[in-house]
Amino acid sequence: MRNKPSKVFTSVDALVESRKQIFEKDGWWNKYFEAFQKYDAFEVSEGKFTRSWQNLAIAKYLENYFECRFEDYYRWVKCPVLQSFS
């Protein structure tokens, strides 16, 4: 993933359309995903756009959180509803 080049698009709309195809097939596309994709667009040079969250940043994030076991944190939650089920 770190060495995979980022896709570059000729417009923000082309970038958004590319992302839309990915999210639509799983039924996730909506106005909020669309707004985020527009916000995430980054102009790398005149008329060339990519996502601002680059592969290196995504890889670093996954490195820290992919193996995160959230169930380890549940014992610290102080919520009467959750405590009644433990």
C-alpha positions as a Python dict, from the first residue, in 0.01 Angstrom:
ca = {
    (1, 'M'): (0, 0, 0),
    (2, 'R'): (282, 242, 84),
    (3, 'N'): (434, 206, -262),
    (4, 'K'): (108, 216, -455),
    (5, 'P'): (82, 547, -643),
    (6, 'S'): (-218, 762, -565),
    (7, 'K'): (-475, 796, -842),
    (8, 'V'): (-482, 1140, -998),
    (9, 'F'): (-795, 1290, -1157),
    (10, 'T'): (-855, 1582, -1392),
    (11, 'S'): (-1127, 1732, -1171),
    (12, 'V'): (-1283, 1709, -828),
    (13, 'D'): (-1597, 1571, -995),
    (14, 'A'): (-1399, 1289, -1157),
    (15, 'L'): (-1243, 1202, -820),
    (16, 'V'): (-1585, 1205, -651),
    (17, 'E'): (-1736, 989, -927),
    (18, 'S'): (-1456, 734, -885),
    (19, 'R'): (-1515, 716, -510),
    (20, 'K'): (-1893, 703, -565),
    (21, 'Q'): (-1857, 382, -768),
    (22, 'I'): (-1671, 219, -480),
    (23, 'F'): (-1921, 316, -211),
    (24, 'E'): (-2236, 271, -418),
    (25, 'K'): (-2181, -100, -477),
    (26, 'D'): (-2206, -154, -99),
    (27, 'G'): (-2501, 82, -61),
    (28, 'W'): (-2300, 334, 140),
    (29, 'W'): (-2308, 634, -93),
    (30, 'N'): (-2507, 931, 35),
    (31, 'K'): (-2477, 1309, 54),
    (32, 'Y'): (-2240, 1285, 353),
    (33, 'F'): (-1996, 1056, 173),
    (34, 'E'): (-2016, 1286, -127),
    (35, 'A'): (-1944, 1594, 85),
    (36, 'F'): (-1645, 1420, 247),
    (37, 'Q'): (-1501, 1317, -89),
    (38, 'K'): (-1525, 1676, -213),
    (39, 'Y'): (-1363, 1801, 107),
    (40, 'D'): (-1088, 1538, 79),
    (41, 'A'): (-991, 1642, -276),
    (42, 'F'): (-643, 1791, -297),
    (43, 'E'): (-496, 1972, -598),
    (44, 'V'): (-147, 1830, -654),
    (45, 'S'): (-82, 2050, -957),
    (46, 'E'): (-291, 2265, -1188),
    (47, 'G'): (-591, 2060, -1296),
    (48, 'K'): (-471, 1743, -1117),
    (49, 'F'): (-653, 1621, -807),
    (50, 'T'): (-611, 1333, -566),
    (51, 'R'): (-730, 1244, -218),
    (52, 'S'): (-564, 1438, 62),
    (53, 'W'): (-545, 1129, 280),
    (54, 'Q'): (-258, 962, 98),
    (55, 'N'): (-164, 593, 107),
    (56, 'L'): (124, 651, 348),
    (57, 'A'): (-109, 815, 601),
    (58, 'I'): (-364, 534, 562),
    (59, 'A'): (-93, 271, 608),
    (60, 'K'): (33, 445, 923),
    (61, 'Y'): (-321, 465, 1061),
    (62, 'L'): (-380, 94, 994),
    (63, 'E'): (-45, 10, 1150),
    (64, 'N'): (-165, 163, 1478),
    (65, 'Y'): (-531, 60, 1478),
    (66, 'F'): (-576, -250, 1264),
    (67, 'E'): (-488, -478, 1553),
    (68, 'C'): (-672, -266, 1808),
    (69, 'R'): (-903, -478, 2022),
    (70, 'F'): (-1178, -245, 2135),
    (71, 'E'): (-1319, -512, 2365),
    (72, 'D'): (-1012, -452, 2583),
    (73, 'Y'): (-1142, -101, 2647),
    (74, 'Y'): (-1498, -204, 2744),
    (75, 'R'): (-1403, -278, 3104),
    (76, 'W'): (-1326, 91, 3153),
    (77, 'V'): (-1670, 204, 3033),
    (78, 'K'): (-1882, 331, 3318),
    (79, 'C'): (-2235, 289, 3191),
    (80, 'P'): (-2504, 118, 3401),
    (81, 'V'): (-2677, -31, 3095),
    (82, 'L'): (-2358, -198, 2973),
    (83, 'Q'): (-2251, -306, 3321),
    (84, 'S'): (-2575, -497, 3373),
    (85, 'F'): (-2485, -729, 3084),
    (86, 'S'): (-2131, -811, 3189),
}
